[in-house]
Structure formats: structure tokens, C-alpha cells
């Protein structure tokens, strides 16, 4: 809109005259005095608080420079490119063979490149904590399909998006009128559905645009799960019902069979099968086409809080309030394959996205009043009943939800203590207070301890006895600092060097090798050649670099005398000796001329 003088006049404050002509003039004088006075008495105030007029002017002198917040960032792009380069060159990445030195952190590739080492993806290192200004329990968390953000649903009905690299706040919106209890993304990454405590289901696009709102159940919805084709989804509610929905048309089928609240539901990743569990301690599987119950197992002694299928489609994981995590195999579904005792109530479980044998569980210890005092994150393997890692005191209350980053290098946890925390893999030889298998150790190197001696030397505990390493999993490298070279490779390289007669490389096992001297590096150096001899006619004038200057006779403290026409002192050598032209004899006086 162009400049308008009338609009400017309307915005100016009116100036009244009290009849004596004093009020308007006084106000103008006060404004002129304020403009002439400096804004800050101290020049440093203008440097640090240029916008203090929007706050309290009296606090301007007490405010110093704003302190910048240092945020931790986990950028996996560089490590991904490094892993792709190794794979293109025919190499195979291994995190177990990394030397115990923090400088090798750049070689820690994502779990996708170390498929045979699931223990290297145990995330026990704390990264960052995320918390909204309006403190409320975090009930459910999910990563976006592009892995760039984490979406959290809170008790107040807010959806918050957090950055996936620096873990800072991105955006927040009021999505529901009641607490958000469930959230799920479709497999094609095009839709997200959420359910709240009032039984409302909402459809969302990736840009967080709400498309559809429908009344799904009469009570709170605690579970949502998409079918493999994304055309249908299932919902579990406190009204003891499981509903099968067509994504476009609406509800199709109602499954009834539970005698109490249904807490969790999960659709099989490949087959037409649904698994449900609730407060009646019963695990059921259903046929979503006919609505029949396929199997009913009562293997838990308390409420079943979480169910999740493995990506291979064979294993089903269940966590309950009876301090147990149970693993079921679909090929023999009569009883569990393994039962993992946690000594705490389990409220959430999550399979690792890259390693099918690794999973995490969120457990909490509750007192007699059913109030949690702390929450811990435990890591287990399907082939071992011993705990592989645990972060004790990860939260101060129940951990309601766990979500792995799609790359598998970061784990996020949402808790009843109003916070969301991020966890990553430790660095090589990093010391962490961790409990492993009932015994306390002070270090953790990617789930294994192949470089315990190096880590103890780094921490100042060189006198501790090292643990023997297993040759089957940790090859004995004769040369420290060369990851990926086996003993046979080094032997063949040394033999080839000796056969070709090339000089040996220092530090590769050859004791007869002499280091090549480099000037300035402390090695043997060659003697510098002597300077050329001084010519005979220059021997009188030549002096060394550090020698005393020649003494010129004919002048002392006063002005110089007997100077030649070039301002130089006289020389005791003739022009011929100096290499110049011959000098003519002096001309006789006029009375002596002939």
C-alpha cells in the first residue's frame, strides 16, 4: 500500500491545548529532550541489549551478553557415505574391530552396514532431552517416515515435532481436545492416524494437515495399526472392542472377545492376522476377514501393555505388568519361546529396525501405591536370556513409548515425567556407567569389550588385567591402528616387499628397516655441501656471514673522508684487482705541463 499522509496523521497521537497554550508545547519539549538524551547511560548496554525497550528498562544494565545454547547434533549422512564407499570398494565394515580410541568415531557407520553385529547398536549414551513449555506426560512417539522429525503426542492433546538431527523444537499444534493415546504412520508414508481418550480418530497428511475426523469408539483408543496394503487399519479401545476400518469408507467389522480393556493391537507385516492384548491377561490373534479368533493364550499373569510383530513375520513380542517380556513364534504358537525377566513393569517394547534379533523394553519400578519411582531402558537379544544393556534411571516415571530411528542409530523414549529423551550408540572406548548381565562395569564399546586394555589405558587404569578376547569374533591385529588388516594380509605384504627388494616401511614388523631421515623430524640428516672457494681477488673483502665487519681506515667519529665518487670507503686494492677498468694517472698541475 503506498504512503498516505492521512493515514500517518491518523496514527499520530492527538495533541490537546488547555487554552493557555501550555500542554501541547510542554509535550513537544519533553519529546525533544527524550530524543536528545542517549538511550543508554553505559555504552555496553547498547551493545548487549539493543531491544530493552520492549521489556523492563530498569533491567537493561543488569543483563549481560546472551549465552548461546550448545546443542548436540548426530549427523548420520557422512557415516552413510563412508559406508557406501567401503561397500563399493569391496570392503566390509565391522565395528567390533575398531581400535579403542575416540578418533575412530568417524568410522562408526550406521547399523545398516553391520547387519551381523546387532550388539553394536545398543544405544546407552544420553544425547538430548526435549520438553514442551506446557508440561504434560508424553503418551506416544513416532518417527516420520523420512526420519527427519519425531512426532510426540501428549496428555493435553498436542502434537509436537522435534528435529531428528539436532533434536530441537520444530513446531507444535493442538491436535485433539483430549489426551492422545495412539498414533501410527502408513507404510506408504502418506497418512498418519491418531486416536485420543475420547474415542476420536483423525487423519493427517505429512504436512500435518487434518483431513478427516471420525468418532471411532466410545472410550479411549490405545492402539492403531495399518494393514500391509494400507487400505485398512485396526483400532483397540477401552470399550473391549477391536474395529476393522476401511481407510476411505469407514468401519467394516467389530471383533469382540476380550473381557476387559484392550490395550494394544498390531497387524501382521505380511499376512492377514491381527494380535491384541489387554487387561484381561489374554493374548489373542484374529482373522480380519471373517472376524474369528484364531488363538487365545494366557501366558501373562497381569495386563498385557504392548505387542509388536517382528519384521520377519515369525516372532511376536509382548510386554506386561507381570515384569516379563515374552517372545512367541508363529510356527508354534502354543507357548512362548523365551521369557525375559525384567524385575520391573514393562509398558513399551520396540524391535530394532535393522537387526531383527535386538529389541528394547521400557520398564519402571512401582511402589505399593502404583506410582513409578524410576524408568529404565533395557536391551535384549532373542538368542540370549541375559540382559545386554540397561540404562537405569533413564526417566523418573513410566516409559510409555519407545521409537527407533529408521536408521537404527538413535532411540527415542517418551515418559510420564513430561519429557522425551534421545539415546545413541557410545563412541569407541567411551566410559559409561552400565550394568551388563548383573555385573557392573565402567565401559561399553558397542556391546562388546574387544579393546578393554586400550580403553583402560585411555582412562588411566593401565594396571587392570585385560580380559581375553575371542579369536572367533575379534581378530588379533598385530599392528594397532590398521583396522581391517588380518594377520595373513600383513604377512603377504611383507613377503612381497622383501621379494621386490623395495625398502621396508617402518612400523610394519621389520626390525632391520631403517627410518628414512627427513629434515626437521629428528631423523638422520645429510651434511650440507661446503660453499665454493673465494676467488683470489676477493679474499681481502670476503668475510663470513657472522663475522665482524671490515674496518675502514680514513674516518673516525667525525664525517667520512677519502670517499670515492660513489660514496664508498677507499679500498686498498687497485681497480685491476677489483676487476674494474685501469685507472689513469692524475693530471699534473698547469705550471708543470709541457
C-alpha positions as CSV (number, residue, x, y, z in Angstrom):
1,X,0.0,0.0,0.0
2,X,1.6,3.4,-1.0
3,X,2.3,6.1,1.6
4,X,-0.8,8.0,2.6
5,X,-0.4,11.3,4.6
6,X,-3.9,11.0,6.1
7,X,-3.1,7.5,7.4
8,X,0.0,8.9,9.0
9,X,-1.9,11.7,10.6
10,X,-4.5,9.3,12.0
11,X,-1.8,7.2,13.6
12,X,-0.2,10.2,15.4
13,X,-1.4,10.8,19.0
14,X,-3.7,13.8,19.4
15,X,-2.3,17.0,21.0
16,X,-4.7,19.0,23.0
17,X,-4.5,22.6,24.1
18,X,-5.7,23.6,27.5
19,X,-6.5,27.1,26.4
20,X,-3.2,28.6,27.8
21,X,-1.1,27.1,25.1
22,X,0.9,25.1,27.6
23,X,0.1,21.4,27.3
24,X,1.0,20.9,23.7
25,X,4.2,22.8,23.9
26,X,5.3,21.0,27.1
27,X,4.7,17.6,25.4
28,X,6.8,18.7,22.4
29,X,9.6,19.9,24.7
30,X,9.6,16.5,26.6
31,X,9.7,14.6,23.4
32,X,12.7,16.7,22.1
33,X,14.5,16.1,25.4
34,X,14.0,12.4,25.2
35,X,15.3,12.3,21.7
36,X,18.4,14.3,22.6
37,X,19.2,12.1,25.6
38,X,21.2,8.9,24.9
39,X,19.2,5.7,25.1
40,X,21.8,4.1,27.4
41,X,24.0,5.6,30.1
42,X,26.5,2.8,29.6
43,X,27.7,2.1,26.1
44,X,27.9,-1.7,26.9
45,X,24.2,-1.7,27.4
46,X,23.6,-0.6,23.8
47,X,25.9,-3.5,22.7
48,X,24.2,-6.3,24.7
49,X,20.6,-5.1,25.0
50,X,19.6,-3.2,21.9
51,X,15.9,-4.0,22.3
52,X,15.5,-3.5,26.0
53,X,12.6,-1.0,25.5
54,X,10.3,-3.9,24.8
55,X,11.0,-5.3,28.3
56,X,11.8,-3.7,31.6
57,X,14.1,-0.7,31.1
58,X,15.4,-1.0,34.7
59,X,16.9,-4.4,33.9
60,X,18.9,-3.2,30.9
61,X,22.0,-2.5,32.9
62,X,21.9,-5.9,34.7
63,X,21.7,-8.0,31.5
64,X,24.9,-9.4,30.0
65,X,25.6,-10.9,26.6
66,X,23.1,-13.7,25.7
67,X,24.6,-17.1,26.2
68,X,24.3,-19.3,23.1
69,X,22.9,-22.8,23.7
70,X,25.1,-25.6,22.6
71,X,23.1,-28.4,21.1
72,X,24.3,-31.9,20.2
73,X,23.9,-33.0,16.7
74,X,24.0,-36.5,15.3
75,X,24.5,-36.3,11.5
76,X,24.5,-39.7,10.0
77,X,24.9,-38.6,6.4
78,X,28.7,-38.6,6.5
79,X,28.8,-42.0,8.1
80,X,26.4,-43.3,5.5
81,X,28.5,-42.0,2.6
82,X,31.6,-43.6,4.2
83,X,29.8,-47.0,4.5
84,X,28.7,-46.8,0.8
85,X,32.3,-46.1,-0.3
86,X,33.5,-49.1,1.7
87,X,30.8,-51.3,0.1
88,X,31.6,-50.0,-3.4
89,X,35.3,-50.8,-2.8
90,X,34.5,-54.4,-1.8
91,X,35.2,-53.9,1.9
92,X,33.1,-55.0,4.8
93,X,32.5,-52.7,7.8
94,X,33.0,-54.0,11.3
95,X,32.5,-52.1,14.5
96,X,34.0,-54.8,16.7
97,X,37.5,-54.4,15.3
98,X,37.7,-50.7,15.7
99,X,40.6,-49.7,18.0
100,X,39.7,-48.3,21.4
101,X,40.3,-44.7,20.6
102,X,37.8,-41.8,20.2
103,X,39.4,-40.7,17.0
104,X,37.8,-43.7,15.2
105,X,34.3,-42.3,15.8
106,X,34.3,-41.2,12.1
107,X,34.4,-45.0,11.2
108,X,31.2,-45.8,13.2
109,X,28.9,-46.5,10.3
110,X,25.0,-46.9,10.7
111,X,23.7,-50.3,11.7
112,X,22.6,-50.9,8.1
113,X,26.2,-51.7,7.2
114,X,26.9,-54.1,10.1
115,X,24.0,-56.5,9.8
116,X,25.9,-59.3,11.5
117,X,26.7,-57.2,14.6
118,X,23.5,-56.4,16.5
119,X,25.2,-55.8,19.8
120,X,26.9,-52.8,18.3
121,X,23.5,-51.0,18.0
122,X,22.8,-50.8,21.7
123,X,22.0,-47.2,22.5
124,X,23.0,-46.4,26.0
125,X,24.5,-42.9,25.6
126,X,22.3,-39.9,26.5
127,X,22.1,-37.3,23.8
128,X,19.3,-34.7,24.5
129,X,16.1,-34.1,26.3
130,X,13.0,-32.5,24.7
131,X,10.3,-30.9,26.7
132,X,7.3,-28.7,25.9
133,X,6.6,-25.4,27.7
134,X,3.3,-26.8,28.8
135,X,4.4,-29.8,30.9
136,X,2.4,-32.9,30.2
137,X,3.0,-36.6,30.0
138,X,4.2,-37.9,26.7
139,X,1.9,-40.9,25.8
140,X,3.1,-41.9,22.3
141,X,6.0,-41.0,20.0
142,X,6.6,-41.9,16.3
143,X,9.4,-41.0,13.8
144,X,8.2,-39.6,10.5
145,X,8.9,-42.0,7.5
146,X,11.6,-39.6,6.1
147,X,13.3,-39.9,9.6
148,X,13.8,-36.1,9.8
149,X,11.4,-35.4,12.7
150,X,10.0,-37.1,15.7
151,X,6.2,-36.6,16.4
152,X,5.1,-36.8,20.1
153,X,1.5,-36.9,21.4
154,X,0.9,-35.5,24.9
155,X,-1.7,-35.8,27.5
156,X,-3.0,-32.3,26.6
157,X,-3.8,-33.3,23.0
158,X,-0.8,-31.5,21.5
159,X,1.3,-32.9,18.6
160,X,4.9,-31.7,18.8
161,X,7.5,-32.1,16.1
162,X,11.2,-32.3,17.0
163,X,14.2,-32.2,14.7
164,X,15.8,-35.5,14.1
165,X,19.4,-34.2,13.8
166,X,19.8,-31.5,16.5
167,X,16.7,-32.6,18.5
168,X,15.4,-29.1,18.9
169,X,11.9,-27.9,18.8
170,X,10.3,-27.6,15.3
171,X,6.6,-26.9,15.7
172,X,3.6,-27.6,17.9
173,X,-0.2,-27.8,17.3
174,X,-3.4,-28.5,19.2
175,X,-4.5,-31.7,17.5
176,X,-7.1,-33.2,19.9
177,X,-9.3,-31.9,22.7
178,X,-8.3,-34.8,25.0
179,X,-5.2,-36.9,25.6
180,X,-3.6,-38.5,22.6
181,X,-3.3,-42.2,23.3
182,X,-2.2,-43.8,19.9
183,X,-0.5,-42.8,16.7
184,X,0.5,-44.7,13.6
185,X,2.0,-43.9,10.1
186,X,1.0,-45.8,7.0
187,X,3.6,-47.9,5.1
188,X,3.5,-45.7,2.1
189,X,4.3,-42.6,4.3
190,X,1.3,-40.7,3.0
191,X,-1.0,-40.8,6.0
192,X,-0.9,-40.7,9.8
193,X,-3.8,-41.6,12.1
194,X,-4.2,-40.6,15.8
195,X,-6.6,-41.6,18.5
196,X,-7.5,-39.9,21.7
197,X,-9.0,-40.6,25.1
198,X,-12.5,-39.6,23.8
199,X,-12.6,-42.2,21.1
200,X,-11.9,-39.8,18.2
201,X,-9.8,-40.8,15.2
202,X,-8.2,-38.2,13.0
203,X,-6.5,-38.5,9.6
204,X,-3.3,-36.4,8.9
205,X,-1.2,-35.7,5.9
206,X,2.6,-35.5,6.1
207,X,2.4,-31.7,6.3
208,X,0.2,-32.1,9.5
209,X,-2.9,-31.1,7.7
210,X,-6.0,-32.6,9.3
211,X,-8.2,-34.2,6.6
212,X,-10.8,-36.2,8.4
213,X,-12.3,-36.6,11.9
214,X,-14.5,-39.6,12.9
215,X,-15.9,-41.0,16.1
216,X,-14.3,-44.4,16.4
217,X,-15.1,-45.8,19.9
218,X,-17.0,-44.8,23.0
219,X,-13.8,-44.9,25.1
220,X,-10.2,-44.2,24.7
221,X,-8.3,-45.7,21.8
222,X,-5.0,-47.2,23.0
223,X,-3.9,-48.9,19.7
224,X,-3.8,-48.3,16.0
225,X,-2.2,-50.4,13.2
226,X,-2.3,-50.3,9.4
227,X,-2.6,-53.4,7.2
228,X,0.3,-54.3,4.8
229,X,-1.6,-52.7,1.9
230,X,-2.6,-49.5,3.8
231,X,-6.2,-49.9,2.7
232,X,-7.4,-50.9,6.2
233,X,-6.4,-50.4,9.8
234,X,-7.4,-51.7,13.2
235,X,-8.2,-49.9,16.4
236,X,-8.3,-51.1,20.0
237,X,-10.2,-49.3,22.7
238,X,-11.2,-49.4,26.4
239,X,-14.7,-50.5,25.4
240,X,-13.4,-54.1,25.0
241,X,-13.7,-53.9,21.2
242,X,-11.4,-54.1,18.2
243,X,-12.6,-52.5,15.0
244,X,-11.5,-53.1,11.4
245,X,-11.7,-49.9,9.3
246,X,-11.7,-49.2,5.6
247,X,-9.5,-46.2,5.2
248,X,-12.0,-44.5,2.9
249,X,-15.4,-45.9,3.7
250,X,-15.1,-46.3,7.5
251,X,-15.7,-49.2,9.9
252,X,-16.3,-52.7,8.5
253,X,-16.0,-55.2,11.3
254,X,-16.1,-55.4,15.1
255,X,-14.1,-58.0,16.9
256,X,-15.4,-58.9,20.4
257,X,-13.8,-61.4,22.7
258,X,-11.9,-59.6,25.4
259,X,-13.5,-59.3,28.8
260,X,-11.7,-56.1,29.8
261,X,-10.0,-53.1,28.3
262,X,-7.9,-53.7,25.1
263,X,-4.6,-52.0,25.5
264,X,-2.7,-52.9,22.3
265,X,-3.2,-54.1,18.7
266,X,-0.7,-54.9,15.9
267,X,-1.3,-56.1,12.3
268,X,1.0,-58.8,10.9
269,X,3.5,-57.2,8.5
270,X,2.8,-59.7,5.7
271,X,-0.3,-61.8,6.5
272,X,-4.0,-61.2,7.3
273,X,-3.6,-61.6,11.1
274,X,-4.1,-59.3,14.0
275,X,-2.7,-59.7,17.5
276,X,-4.4,-58.0,20.5
277,X,-3.8,-57.9,24.3
278,X,-5.4,-56.1,27.2
279,X,-6.1,-56.0,30.9
280,X,-7.7,-59.5,30.9
281,X,-4.1,-61.0,30.6
282,X,-5.1,-62.8,27.3
283,X,-3.2,-62.6,24.0
284,X,-5.5,-63.2,21.0
285,X,-5.0,-63.5,17.3
286,X,-7.8,-62.7,14.8
287,X,-8.7,-63.1,11.2
288,X,-9.6,-59.6,9.9
289,X,-11.7,-61.0,7.0
290,X,-14.1,-63.2,9.0
291,X,-13.6,-61.8,12.4
292,X,-12.9,-65.2,14.0
293,X,-10.4,-65.7,16.9
294,X,-7.5,-67.8,15.7
295,X,-5.8,-68.4,19.0
296,X,-6.1,-67.3,22.6
297,X,-3.1,-67.6,25.0
298,X,-3.0,-66.8,28.7
299,X,0.7,-66.7,29.3
300,X,0.9,-63.4,31.3
301,X,-0.1,-63.0,34.9
302,X,-1.0,-59.4,34.6
303,X,-2.1,-56.8,32.0
304,X,-0.6,-57.0,28.5
305,X,0.6,-53.5,27.8
306,X,2.4,-53.8,24.4
307,X,2.5,-56.1,21.4
308,X,4.7,-55.9,18.3
309,X,5.4,-58.1,15.4
310,X,8.9,-58.6,14.1
311,X,9.7,-57.5,10.5
312,X,10.5,-61.2,9.6
313,X,6.8,-62.0,10.3
314,X,7.6,-65.0,12.6
315,X,8.1,-63.5,16.0
316,X,5.7,-61.7,18.3
317,X,6.9,-59.7,21.3
318,X,4.7,-59.0,24.3
319,X,5.3,-56.9,27.4
320,X,3.2,-56.9,30.5
321,X,2.8,-55.6,34.0
322,X,3.9,-59.0,35.4
323,X,7.6,-58.0,35.0
324,X,8.1,-60.2,31.9
325,X,8.7,-59.8,28.2
326,X,7.7,-62.9,26.2
327,X,8.7,-64.0,22.7
328,X,6.3,-66.1,20.7
329,X,6.9,-67.9,17.4
330,X,4.0,-68.1,15.0
331,X,5.1,-71.6,13.8
332,X,4.4,-73.0,17.3
333,X,2.0,-70.6,19.0
334,X,1.0,-72.7,21.9
335,X,3.6,-71.2,24.3
336,X,6.3,-68.7,24.4
337,X,9.8,-69.4,23.0
338,X,11.6,-67.2,25.6
339,X,10.6,-65.3,28.7
340,X,12.8,-62.4,29.8
341,X,12.5,-61.4,33.5
342,X,12.9,-57.7,33.9
343,X,12.0,-57.2,37.6
344,X,10.0,-54.2,36.5
345,X,6.7,-53.5,34.9
346,X,7.0,-53.3,31.1
347,X,5.0,-50.6,29.4
348,X,6.6,-50.5,25.9
349,X,8.7,-52.7,23.6
350,X,10.3,-51.9,20.2
351,X,12.1,-54.1,17.7
352,X,15.3,-52.7,16.1
353,X,14.6,-51.7,12.5
354,X,17.8,-53.2,11.1
355,X,18.7,-56.1,13.5
356,X,15.8,-58.5,13.9
357,X,17.3,-60.2,16.9
358,X,17.6,-57.0,19.0
359,X,14.8,-55.2,20.9
360,X,14.4,-52.6,23.6
361,X,11.9,-52.5,26.5
362,X,10.8,-49.7,28.7
363,X,10.4,-50.8,32.3
364,X,9.6,-49.0,35.6
365,X,9.5,-49.8,39.2
366,X,6.2,-49.1,41.0
367,X,5.7,-48.9,44.7
368,X,2.6,-50.1,46.7
369,X,0.7,-47.0,45.6
370,X,1.2,-47.9,41.9
371,X,3.3,-44.8,41.4
372,X,6.5,-45.3,39.4
373,X,9.7,-44.1,41.0
374,X,12.0,-44.5,38.0
375,X,12.1,-45.8,34.4
376,X,14.8,-47.8,32.8
377,X,15.5,-48.9,29.2
378,X,16.7,-52.5,28.8
379,X,18.2,-54.2,25.7
380,X,17.8,-57.9,24.9
381,X,18.7,-60.4,22.3
382,X,16.4,-63.2,21.1
383,X,19.1,-65.9,21.4
384,X,20.2,-65.0,24.9
385,X,18.2,-64.6,28.1
386,X,20.8,-62.4,29.8
387,X,20.3,-58.7,29.5
388,X,22.7,-57.0,27.1
389,X,22.4,-53.4,28.3
390,X,20.4,-51.2,30.6
391,X,20.1,-47.5,31.2
392,X,19.0,-47.2,34.8
393,X,17.2,-44.0,35.7
394,X,16.6,-43.0,32.1
395,X,13.3,-41.4,33.3
396,X,11.8,-40.6,36.6
397,X,8.5,-42.3,35.8
398,X,6.9,-44.8,33.4
399,X,8.2,-45.0,29.8
400,X,5.0,-45.1,27.8
401,X,6.6,-45.3,24.3
402,X,9.8,-46.3,22.5
403,X,10.7,-45.5,18.9
404,X,13.8,-46.4,17.0
405,X,15.1,-44.1,14.3
406,X,14.6,-45.8,10.9
407,X,18.4,-46.0,10.5
408,X,18.7,-47.7,13.9
409,X,21.4,-45.5,15.5
410,X,19.1,-43.4,17.8
411,X,16.4,-44.5,20.2
412,X,13.7,-42.1,21.5
413,X,11.7,-42.6,24.6
414,X,8.6,-40.8,25.9
415,X,7.7,-40.9,29.5
416,X,5.2,-39.9,32.1
417,X,7.7,-37.4,33.5
418,X,6.8,-34.9,30.8
419,X,10.0,-35.4,28.8
420,X,11.2,-37.1,25.6
421,X,14.8,-38.2,25.5
422,X,17.1,-39.4,22.8
423,X,19.8,-42.1,23.1
424,X,22.6,-43.1,20.8
425,X,25.4,-45.6,20.5
426,X,28.5,-44.9,22.6
427,X,31.8,-43.9,21.0
428,X,34.8,-46.3,20.8
429,X,36.4,-46.8,24.2
430,X,33.9,-44.4,25.8
431,X,33.4,-44.9,29.6
432,X,29.7,-45.3,30.6
433,X,28.2,-46.5,33.9
434,X,26.3,-49.5,32.6
435,X,25.0,-52.7,34.1
436,X,25.7,-55.8,32.0
437,X,24.3,-59.2,32.9
438,X,24.2,-58.5,36.6
439,X,27.8,-57.3,36.9
440,X,28.9,-53.7,37.0
441,X,31.5,-52.4,34.5
442,X,32.6,-48.9,33.8
443,X,32.9,-49.1,30.0
444,X,30.9,-50.1,27.0
445,X,32.3,-50.4,23.4
446,X,29.5,-51.2,21.1
447,X,28.2,-54.0,23.1
448,X,31.5,-55.9,23.2
449,X,34.8,-55.3,25.0
450,X,37.4,-56.2,22.4
451,X,39.6,-53.3,23.3
452,X,39.3,-53.3,27.0
453,X,43.0,-52.8,27.6
454,X,43.2,-49.8,25.2
455,X,40.2,-48.3,26.9
456,X,41.7,-48.7,30.4
457,X,44.9,-47.1,29.3
458,X,42.9,-44.2,27.9
459,X,41.1,-43.8,31.2
460,X,44.2,-44.2,33.3
461,X,43.6,-47.8,34.5
462,X,46.6,-49.5,32.8
463,X,47.3,-51.7,35.8
464,X,44.0,-53.6,35.4
465,X,44.2,-57.1,33.9
466,X,42.7,-57.3,30.4
467,X,40.0,-59.8,29.5
468,X,41.0,-62.4,26.9
469,X,39.4,-61.7,23.5
470,X,37.6,-64.3,21.5
471,X,39.5,-65.1,18.3
472,X,36.3,-66.0,16.5
473,X,34.8,-62.6,16.9
474,X,37.7,-60.3,17.5
475,X,40.8,-61.0,15.3
476,X,44.2,-60.3,16.9
477,X,45.6,-57.4,14.9
478,X,49.5,-57.4,15.1
479,X,49.5,-53.8,14.1
480,X,47.4,-51.4,16.2
481,X,45.7,-48.7,14.2
482,X,45.2,-50.5,10.9
483,X,41.6,-51.8,11.1
484,X,40.6,-54.3,8.5
485,X,44.1,-55.9,8.0
486,X,44.3,-59.5,9.1
487,X,47.5,-61.4,10.0
488,X,47.7,-63.1,6.7
489,X,47.3,-59.9,4.8
490,X,50.2,-58.3,6.6
491,X,52.4,-61.4,6.1
492,X,51.8,-61.4,2.4
493,X,52.5,-57.7,2.2
494,X,55.9,-58.0,4.0
495,X,56.9,-61.0,1.8
496,X,56.1,-59.1,-1.3
497,X,58.2,-56.2,-0.1
498,X,61.2,-58.4,0.5
499,X,60.9,-60.2,-2.8
500,X,60.8,-56.9,-4.8
501,X,63.7,-55.5,-2.9
502,X,61.9,-52.3,-2.0
503,X,62.8,-50.6,1.2
504,X,60.7,-51.7,4.2
505,X,58.2,-49.5,5.8
506,X,58.9,-48.6,9.4
507,X,56.5,-49.9,11.9
508,X,55.2,-52.9,9.9
509,X,57.2,-55.6,11.7
510,X,60.6,-55.5,10.0
511,X,63.3,-54.8,12.7
512,X,66.0,-54.2,10.1
513,X,64.2,-51.4,8.4
514,X,65.9,-48.1,8.8
515,X,63.8,-45.0,9.0
516,X,64.3,-42.5,6.3
517,X,65.7,-39.3,7.6
518,X,63.6,-36.2,7.0
519,X,65.0,-32.8,7.8
520,X,63.3,-31.3,10.9
521,X,61.8,-34.6,12.1
522,X,64.6,-35.8,14.3
523,X,66.0,-38.5,11.9
524,X,69.5,-38.8,10.3
525,X,70.2,-35.9,8.0
526,X,72.8,-35.4,5.2
527,X,75.6,-32.9,5.7
528,X,75.2,-29.7,3.7
529,X,77.8,-29.3,0.9
530,X,80.7,-26.8,1.5
531,X,80.5,-23.4,-0.1
532,X,82.7,-22.7,-3.2
533,X,86.2,-21.2,-2.6
534,X,86.6,-17.5,-2.6
535,X,88.4,-16.1,-5.7
536,X,92.0,-14.7,-5.0
537,X,91.0,-11.1,-5.9
538,X,88.1,-11.3,-3.4
539,X,89.9,-12.9,-0.4
540,X,90.5,-9.5,1.1
541,X,86.9,-8.4,1.0
542,X,85.2,-11.6,1.8
543,X,84.0,-12.2,5.3
544,X,81.8,-14.9,6.8
545,X,78.2,-14.3,7.4
546,X,78.5,-14.0,11.2
547,X,82.0,-12.4,11.1
548,X,82.9,-8.8,12.1
549,X,82.5,-6.1,9.5
550,X,85.7,-4.8,7.8
551,X,87.4,-1.9,9.4
552,X,87.8,1.0,7.0
553,X,90.6,3.4,7.7
554,X,90.5,7.1,7.0
555,X,87.5,8.1,9.1
556,X,86.7,8.1,12.7
557,X,83.9,9.6,14.8
558,X,83.7,12.6,12.5
559,X,82.5,12.8,8.9
560,X,83.8,10.3,6.5
561,X,86.9,11.3,4.5
562,X,88.7,10.0,1.5
563,X,85.4,8.7,0.0
564,X,85.3,7.9,-3.7
565,X,82.9,9.4,-6.1
566,X,80.3,6.7,-5.3
567,X,80.2,7.3,-1.6
568,X,82.2,4.2,-0.8
569,X,85.2,4.0,1.5
570,X,88.6,3.7,-0.2
571,X,89.9,0.2,-1.0
572,X,93.4,-1.0,-0.6
573,X,93.1,-2.9,-3.8
574,X,93.6,-1.4,-7.2
575,X,90.8,-1.3,-9.8
576,X,92.5,-4.1,-11.7
577,X,92.5,-6.3,-8.5
578,X,88.9,-5.4,-8.0
579,X,88.1,-6.5,-11.5
580,X,87.4,-3.0,-12.9
581,X,89.0,-0.9,-15.7
582,X,92.5,0.5,-15.3
583,X,92.7,4.0,-13.6
584,X,94.5,6.8,-15.4
585,X,97.3,8.7,-13.6
586,X,96.3,12.0,-12.1
587,X,96.7,15.1,-14.4
588,X,99.7,17.4,-13.5
589,X,99.2,21.0,-12.5
590,X,99.2,23.6,-15.2
591,X,102.7,25.1,-14.4
592,X,104.2,21.7,-14.9
593,X,102.5,20.9,-18.2
594,X,104.6,20.9,-21.4
